[in-house]
């Protein structure tokens, strides 16, 4: 019987194993580098958001039937993070209608202690403002909700 000599078989086996290791090494390196960057980005975002506190200080309504109602919502950055960005703001009435802000979004550069007033127009709010339900304002780290009676209700 003729076959491959043990020396040639050993060399071929070593070449095959080294080739497989080289291929796997390149793939594993790129995989772990990508995973490390993803974890790093998420960690940076989490650390940045730990000191982010946004509150809705007040809601001022000017009642009126659609499209006469207006609202001004006062938002404050009470956290330790500069450059907080208001990404979305929605006002809801008790009938389930939602109204987007007339203020262009996103509002960026809301620094520590900074105050921003968001304006809503074309609202459907009754005479004594009991149709107001809530306002939700969202930033890159979370959101705040103002429920209950508005701070002030002015008749139009």
Secondary structure, DSSP 8 states (H G I E B T S, - for coil): -----HHHHHHHHHHHHHHHHHHHHHHHHHHHHHHHHHHHHHHHHHHHHHT--EEEEEEEEE-EEEEEEEEEEEEEE-SS-SSEEEEEEEEEETTS-EEE-SS-S-EEEE-TT-EEEEEEEEEEE-TTSTTEEEEEEEESS-EEEEESS-SEEE--
